């Protein structure tokens, strides 16, 4: 079975490589065609895609899948269609004065890298496979996608649809278990993007290093929430509740842990209780999303029980039932040794740390490395600027959660342990392009100026160039 997988995988890659070699710089017309077909794939197959997603999750709201997977991806396509002709244009650069005098001209031009590998995760199986593909296609590349084995229905349908809307020389999908994924990342791609966890990312980096494949790693980590003394607690609680329930909290940019002054904790918990109650009062079970599988449900339960066993306070809001599909577990002041304090939560569970001063909050963030997002709630602009200057993160968001991803002109990516590289919009186009330096000589033979034997005129020119 292993050798058969090798043959199929290698064949898909070789066909894409052949396609790239036959057309190394696709025209604007061709790029628009590929992006338009990607949009058509989404528009014309929304219902079966949402059905497959619900099958994979056990149950998932059709409306959420429509918004988070289909609409969000279409928005990225639309943005690329409007801008790709500008992104493709050469950029004039200014030659040094001595070179300008010779009539030389300089520029940069974005060229496709070639064949890009996309390894996508299970939490947003369609968007996190196709949103990077938007940037890959806009930049003129070919793509081979390995979707998650944990969402088999969505992965199989994606493979079927890609084969219908694209030539095998343009885009292909390969489905399989972890063994296939391990083989996938050993291929000599021209670029590889992986979305997922840090542990797997380390193995991917090691495999990619053999062929010196450049990487984009979209990881995650523990995205903190700073609750300032100036924060409106009611609005903060409403947004945190949304952030922990959107896709059942199974999103890399979900708020992971929250820091608040001890004296404001009880007021915040009351606001959070009201926010969950309001969501339940206005909700229908058809709008809910479940945790992906039993293993992850047990993992979340273990995080709570371990924390409670080591002295943390645990409170729960709401219920998981047909009438009340929303339930939020809150763990308060868990010891640093607990898994909830160290591991990314990735579910409808919130960790609260009673830390009051901004300096102490910033120190707590820096202790955990560079998160994917830092969320700040408050109305103190000086304080917000301090957070920006004293921390490092993939994104910094004020008085909102998650919606930074909905802006197609903002790059998406992490820094340090939360990832490397970015995509979406112009940043994605540049990520999957090779920016090539272009130099055109002028009418004057400048090489003759610096060819031995050196004379007084050369020495004078040498001194002048240092002052330019």
C-alpha positions in Angstrom: 0.0 0.0 0.0 2.8 2.4 0.9 4.5 2.0 -2.5 1.2 2.6 -4.3 0.7 5.8 -2.3 4.2 6.8 -3.3 3.4 6.3 -7.0 0.2 8.3 -6.9 1.7 11.1 -4.9 4.8 11.4 -7.1 2.7 11.2 -10.2 0.5 14.1 -9.1 3.6 16.2 -8.3 5.3 15.4 -11.6 2.2 16.4 -13.6 2.2 19.8 -11.8 5.9 20.2 -12.3 5.4 19.6 -16.0 2.7 22.2 -16.1 4.9 24.7 -14.4 7.8 24.0 -16.8 5.5 24.4 -19.8 4.1 27.8 -18.5 6.5 29.4 -16.1 4.8 32.9 -16.1 1.1 32.6 -16.5 -0.6 35.6 -18.1 -3.0 37.8 -16.3 -5.8 36.2 -18.3 -4.8 32.7 -17.2 -4.5 33.7 -13.5 -7.9 35.4 -13.6 -9.3 32.2 -15.2 -8.0 30.0 -12.4 -9.2 32.4 -9.7 -12.6 32.6 -11.4 -12.9 28.8 -11.5 -12.1 28.6 -7.8 -14.9 31.0 -7.1 -17.3 29.0 -9.3 -16.3 25.8 -7.4 -17.4 27.5 -4.1 -20.6 29.2 -5.4 -21.9 26.2 -7.4 -21.2 23.6 -4.7 -22.0 25.4 -1.4 -24.7 23.0 -0.4 -22.7 19.7 -0.7 -19.7 21.3 0.8 -21.7 22.4 3.9 -23.2 18.9 4.1 -19.8 17.3 4.1 -18.5 19.7 6.8 -21.5 18.8 9.0 -20.8 15.1 8.5 -17.2 15.5 9.5 -18.0 17.5 12.7 -20.9 15.2 13.7 -22.9 18.4 13.4 -22.1 21.8 12.2 -24.3 24.7 11.5 -24.9 25.2 7.7 -25.0 29.0 8.2 -21.6 29.0 10.0 -20.0 26.8 7.3 -21.5 29.1 4.7 -20.0 32.1 6.3 -16.7 30.8 7.6 -15.7 28.5 4.8 -17.5 29.7 1.6 -18.1 33.4 2.0 -14.7 34.1 3.6 -12.9 32.3 0.8 -14.9 34.0 -1.9 -14.0 37.3 -0.4 -10.4 36.5 -0.8 -10.9 35.4 -4.4 -12.8 38.6 -5.2 -10.0 40.7 -3.6 -7.3 38.9 -5.7 -9.4 39.3 -8.9 -9.5 43.0 -8.4 -5.9 43.5 -7.6 -3.8 40.8 -9.3 -3.1 42.9 -12.3 -1.5 45.5 -10.1 0.4 43.0 -8.1 1.9 41.5 -11.2 3.4 44.8 -12.4 7.1 45.4 -12.3 8.3 47.9 -9.6 10.7 50.5 -10.7 13.8 50.9 -8.5 16.2 53.8 -8.4 19.8 53.1 -9.6 22.8 54.6 -7.8 23.8 58.0 -9.2 26.8 56.6 -10.9 24.6 54.0 -12.7 21.9 56.5 -13.5 24.6 58.6 -15.3 25.3 55.6 -17.5 21.6 55.3 -18.4 21.1 52.0 -16.5 17.6 51.0 -15.4 16.5 48.8 -12.4 13.3 47.2 -11.4 11.9 44.2 -9.5 9.4 41.7 -11.0 7.4 39.0 -9.1 7.8 35.6 -10.7 6.0 32.4 -9.7 8.0 30.1 -7.5 6.6 26.9 -9.1 4.8 24.1 -7.4 3.5 24.9 -3.9 2.4 22.2 -1.4 -0.6 23.1 0.9 -1.1 21.0 4.0 -4.4 22.0 5.5 -6.0 21.3 8.9 -9.4 19.9 10.1 -10.9 22.9 11.9 -11.7 24.9 8.7 -11.1 22.2 6.0 -12.3 24.3 3.0 -11.1 27.8 3.9 -7.7 26.8 5.2 -7.1 24.7 2.0 -8.4 27.2 -0.5 -7.6 30.6 1.1 -3.8 29.9 0.7 -4.6 28.6 -2.8 -6.0 32.0 -3.7 -2.6 33.5 -3.0 -0.8 30.6 -4.7 -2.8 31.0 -7.9 -2.7 34.8 -8.0 1.1 34.5 -7.9 1.0 32.2 -10.9 2.0 28.9 -9.2 0.7 25.3 -9.3 -0.6 23.7 -6.2 -0.8 20.2 -4.6 -3.1 20.1 -1.6 -3.1 17.5 1.3 -6.3 18.0 3.3 -6.8 16.6 6.8 -7.5 13.0 7.3 -9.8 14.0 10.3 -12.4 15.4 7.9 -12.7 12.6 5.3 -16.0 13.7 3.7 -14.8 17.3 3.1 -11.4 16.1 1.9 -12.9 13.6 -0.6 -15.4 16.2 -1.9 -12.6 18.8 -2.3 -10.5 16.3 -4.3 -13.5 15.6 -6.5 -14.3 19.3 -7.1 -10.7 20.4 -7.7 -10.4 17.7 -10.4 -13.6 19.0 -12.0 -12.7 22.7 -12.1 -8.9 22.5 -12.7 -6.6 20.6 -15.0 -4.2 18.2 -13.3 -1.4 20.5 -14.4 -2.9 23.4 -12.4 -4.1 22.1 -9.0 -4.5 18.6 -7.5 -5.6 17.1 -4.2 -4.2 14.0 -2.6 -6.1 12.3 0.3 -4.8 9.9 2.8 -3.7 9.2 6.4 -0.7 10.5 8.3 1.7 8.2 6.3 0.8 10.1 3.1 1.2 13.5 4.9 4.7 12.4 5.9 5.6 11.5 2.4 4.0 14.7 1.0 6.3 17.0 2.9 9.4 15.2 1.6 8.6 16.3 -2.0 10.9 18.9 -3.5 8.3 21.7 -3.6 9.2 25.2 -4.5 7.3 26.4 -1.4 5.3 24.6 1.3 2.6 26.0 3.6 1.4 24.1 6.6 -1.4 25.1 9.0 -1.6 23.2 12.3 0.3 22.5 15.5 3.8 23.3 16.6 4.9 19.7 17.1 4.1 18.6 13.6 5.6 21.8 12.2 9.0 20.8 13.6 8.9 17.5 11.7 7.8 19.4 8.6 10.7 21.8 8.9 13.1 18.9 9.2 11.7 17.1 6.2 11.6 20.3 4.1 15.2 21.1 5.0 16.5 18.1 3.0 15.4 19.9 -0.2 15.8 23.4 1.2 12.1 24.0 0.6 11.0 27.5 1.9 8.1 27.3 4.4 5.1 29.2 5.5 4.0 27.8 8.9 0.6 28.9 10.3 0.6 27.6 13.8 -1.3 28.9 16.8 -0.5 28.9 20.5 -2.1 30.6 23.4 -3.6 34.0 22.2 -4.0 36.2 25.3 -6.7 38.7 26.1 -5.7 41.8 28.1 -8.7 43.3 30.0 -7.7 46.9 30.8 -9.2 48.9 33.8 -10.8 51.0 31.1 -12.5 48.1 29.4 -16.3 47.9 29.1 -16.8 44.5 30.7 -20.2 43.8 29.2 -18.9 44.3 25.6 -15.7 42.4 26.5 -17.7 39.4 27.8 -20.0 39.4 24.7 -17.0 39.3 22.3 -15.2 36.6 24.4 -18.3 34.4 24.4 -18.5 34.8 20.6 -14.8 33.9 20.3 -15.1 30.8 22.3 -18.2 29.6 20.5 -17.3 30.4 16.9 -16.6 26.9 15.5 -16.8 25.7 19.1 -13.6 27.6 19.9 -11.8 25.4 17.4 -9.9 28.2 15.7 -6.2 29.1 16.0 -7.1 32.8 16.5 -9.7 32.2 19.3 -9.0 33.9 22.6 -7.2 31.3 24.7 -6.6 32.9 28.1 -7.8 36.2 29.6 -6.0 38.4 32.2 -8.0 40.7 34.4 -7.6 42.5 37.7 -8.7 40.4 40.7 -11.2 43.0 41.8 -13.0 43.0 38.5 -13.2 39.2 38.1 -16.6 38.7 39.7 -18.2 41.5 37.6 -16.7 40.0 34.5 -18.0 36.5 35.3 -21.5 37.9 35.8 -21.2 39.7 32.4 -19.9 36.5 30.8 -22.8 34.5 32.3 -25.3 37.0 30.9 -23.6 36.9 27.5 -23.8 33.1 27.3 -27.4 33.2 28.5 -28.3 35.7 25.8 -26.7 33.5 23.2 -28.7 30.6 24.4 -31.9 32.6 24.5 -31.5 33.7 20.9 -30.0 30.4 19.6 -31.4 27.4 18.0 -29.6 24.0 18.0 -29.3 24.2 14.2 -26.9 27.1 14.8 -24.5 25.1 16.9 -21.2 23.5 16.2 -19.8 20.4 18.0 -16.3 19.6 19.1 -14.8 17.6 16.2 -14.6 14.1 17.9 -14.6 12.1 21.1 -10.8 12.4 21.5 -10.9 16.2 21.6 -13.9 16.3 23.9 -12.0 14.0 26.3 -8.9 16.2 26.0 -11.0 19.3 27.0 -12.5 17.5 29.9 -9.1 16.4 31.1 -7.9 20.0 31.0 -10.7 21.0 33.3 -10.4 18.1 35.7 -6.6 18.4 36.1 -6.9 22.1 36.8 -9.7 21.6 39.4 -7.7 18.8 41.0 -4.8 21.2 41.5 -6.9 23.9 43.1 -8.2 26.0 40.2 -11.7 27.4 40.4 -14.1 26.1 37.7 -17.4 27.7 36.7 -19.7 26.7 33.9 -22.3 28.7 32.0 -25.0 27.3 29.8 -25.8 23.7 28.8 -25.2 21.4 25.9 -28.7 20.5 25.0 -31.1 21.1 22.2 -32.6 24.1 23.9 -29.2 25.5 25.0 -26.5 24.5 22.6 -23.9 26.7 24.2 -21.9 25.8 27.2 -18.7 27.5 28.4 -16.3 26.1 31.0 -14.1 28.7 32.7 -11.0 27.8 34.7 -9.6 30.4 37.0 -6.0 30.7 38.2 -4.8 27.2 37.2 -1.3 26.5 38.4 1.4 27.0 35.8 2.2 23.3 35.8 -1.2 22.3 34.4 -1.7 21.5 30.8 -4.3 24.2 30.3 -1.7 26.8 31.3 0.8 25.4 28.7 -1.2 23.9 25.8 -3.4 25.6 23.3 -7.0 25.0 24.4 -8.8 24.9 21.0 -12.3 24.5 22.3 -15.2 26.1 24.3 -13.0 26.5 27.4 -11.6 29.7 28.8 -8.6 30.2 31.1 -8.7 33.3 33.3 -5.6 34.6 35.1 -6.1 37.3 37.8 -3.4 39.6 36.8 -4.1 43.3 37.3 -1.3 45.6 36.2 -0.4 46.1 32.6 3.3 45.5 33.3 2.5 42.1 34.9 0.2 41.2 32.0 2.9 42.0 29.4 5.4 40.0 31.4 3.0 37.0 31.3 2.6 37.3 27.5 6.4 37.5 26.9 6.9 34.5 29.1 4.9 32.4 26.7 6.7 33.5 23.5 5.1 35.2 20.5 1.3 34.5 20.2 -0.6 34.4 17.0 -2.8 37.3 18.2 -3.0 39.6 21.2 -6.4 40.9 22.0 -6.7 44.1 24.0 -9.9 45.3 25.5 -10.0 48.9 26.8 -10.1 52.5 25.7 -6.7 53.7 26.8 -4.8 54.5 23.5 -1.5 55.1 25.4 -1.9 51.7 27.0 -2.7 50.0 23.7 0.5 51.6 22.1 2.5 50.2 25.0 1.1 46.7 24.3 2.1 47.2 20.6 5.7 48.3 21.5 6.4 45.8 24.3 5.1 42.6 22.7 5.4 40.6 19.5 2.5 38.8 17.9 1.2 37.9 14.5 -1.7 40.4 14.9 -2.8 42.9 17.5 -6.5 43.6 17.9 -8.4 46.2 19.9 -11.9 45.6 21.3 -12.8 42.7 19.0 -11.9 39.1 18.4 -11.3 37.0 15.2 -12.6 39.5 12.7 -9.1 40.6 11.7 -9.1 37.5 9.6 -12.1 38.7 7.6 -10.1 41.7 6.3 -8.5 40.6 3.0 -6.0 43.4 2.9 -4.4 42.3 6.2 -1.7 39.6 6.2 -2.4 36.5 8.2 0.4 34.7 10.0 2.4 34.3 13.1 5.9 35.1 14.4 8.3 32.8 16.2 6.5 29.8 17.7 3.2 30.9 16.3 4.5 30.6 12.8 6.5 32.1 10.0 5.5 33.8 6.7 2.1 35.3 5.8 -0.6 35.1 3.2 -3.8 36.8 2.1 -3.9 39.8 -0.2 -0.7 41.4 -1.4 1.3 39.8 1.4 0.2 36.3 0.1 1.0 37.2 -3.5 4.5 38.2 -2.3 4.9 35.2 -0.1 4.4 32.8 -3.0 6.4 34.9 -5.5 10.1 35.2 -6.2 11.0 38.9 -6.3 13.6 39.0 -9.0 16.0 41.9 -9.5 16.2 43.3 -13.0 19.1 45.4 -14.2 19.4 46.9 -17.7 22.6 48.5 -18.7 22.7 52.0 -20.2 24.5 53.6 -23.1 27.8 54.1 -21.2 30.3 51.3 -20.6 30.5 51.6 -16.8 32.6 48.5 -16.5 35.4 50.3 -18.3 35.5 52.8 -15.4 36.6 50.2 -12.9 38.8 48.0 -15.1 42.6 48.0 -14.3 44.9 49.7 -14.6 43.4 52.1 -12.1 44.1 55.8 -12.6 43.5 59.1 -10.7 40.1 59.4 -12.4 39.1 56.0 -10.9 40.3 57.0 -7.5 38.4 60.3 -7.6 35.2 58.4 -8.7 35.7 56.0 -5.8 35.8 58.8 -3.3 32.7 60.5 -4.9 30.7 57.3 -4.7 31.1 57.1 -0.9 29.4 60.5 -0.5 26.4 59.8 -2.7 
